[in-house]
């Protein structure tokens, strides 16, 4: 399978785990707590499989960066958390960095 598809699955799984972590209320709610374990468990598995084909710097950098962007978006859309212009600029820099590492640089598999 395409390693970038696996990496996308890892990112989505992490977003599920992190959102569930917020909803778990300190692990006092069972269903979201199970979502934390399942989301992070699947995310780590998919990252480990992705590492068979892509360099660790590309995988971890992309996973972490897009996780930050995704969680920030979920925070704004689902939890009504604020996002100011400095945050938007920071997110744009993160996205540019992911593009640069994955597309422009020779670090990743093209």
N, C-alpha and C positions, 0 to 999 in steps of 0.2 A: 504494500500500500504506500501511497505517496507520503513521505515523512511530514510534509506540511499539512496534510489532512489530519494526521495523527496529532500534530502540534496544535492545530485548531481545536481538536477534540479535547486536548489537555487544557487549553485556555478556557473553553466553555465549562469544563468540569471544575476548574478552579473557581470560576465565577459562581457556579452553583454552590460550591463549598463555602466560599466567602460570604455570599448572600445568606446562606443557611446559618453561618456563624453569627451574623447580626440578628437573625430571627430566633436563634436558639435561646436568647436571653440568659447567657451564662450557662448554657447547657441544661437549663431547667425545663425546656420544652423538648419532648422526645423526638417528634418528627423532624424538626429542623436540625436537631443534634445528629440524627442518623444521616441527614443530608450532608452535614459537614464531613462525616467519616466517608461516606460514599463518594462525594465530590472530590475531596482531596485524594482519596485512595485511587480513584480512576485517573485523576490528573497525574499523580506520580507514576502510575503504571505507564500511561501514554507517553510521558516525558522520557521514561527509561527506554521505551521502544524507539522513540524518535532519535535518541542518542546513538542508536546503532547506525544511522545514516547521515546524521548532521553533526557538525562540531558543537561541543558543549557551550562555547561562548554564544553562538548563534541561537541555539535552542533555549538556553536559560535566559539570555537577554531578551529574546522575543517573547517568551512565556511571561517573564516578569513585567516587561513593558506593556504588553497588550492586556495583561491582567490589571495593571494600574489604570489604564485607560478605561477598560470595561467596568471595573469596580467604581470608578469615579462617575461613569455614566449611569450605572445602576443607583448609585447614591443620589444623584440628581433626580432621576426619573421615578424611582420607587420610594425613596426615603425622604424626598424633598430637601436634600442637602444643598447648600449654596455652592455655586461655582462662579468665581469672578473672572475678570479679564486676565489676571496673572495666571490663574489656573488653566484657562483656555490656552494661553500662550505656552505654558509648561507642557500641556497635553500635546500641542502641535509639535513641540520639540521632541517629545517622546516618539511620536509617530514618524517624524522625519528620521530619527535615529534608527528605528526599526526598518524603515525603507532603505536607509543607507547601508546598514549591515547586511540585509538580505538581498538587495538588488544591485546596489552600486559596488559594494566591496567584493573582493574575491574570497571572503571568509566562508561563504555558504556554497552549497552545491547548486549550480545553475543548469 
